[in-house]
Amino acid sequence: MSQKYLIRIAELERLLSEQGEALRQKDQKLSQVEETEAFLRSVLTHAEEKPKKMHGSRTSVAR
């Protein structure tokens, strides 16, 4: 193979590697977003359930 093709192959391999790394970083960020979303949904569900539980079991406070 000529030197020109070897240089081009090396360049394409470098670009592919960079794109792969960028995709890994985006995937990691997406995973973090998904984890945050799941956590927030859980907190919201818990917050919505709490008033229902409190509503059903009212206790009088001694003064």
Helices and strands as residue ranges (DSSP letters): H 3-56
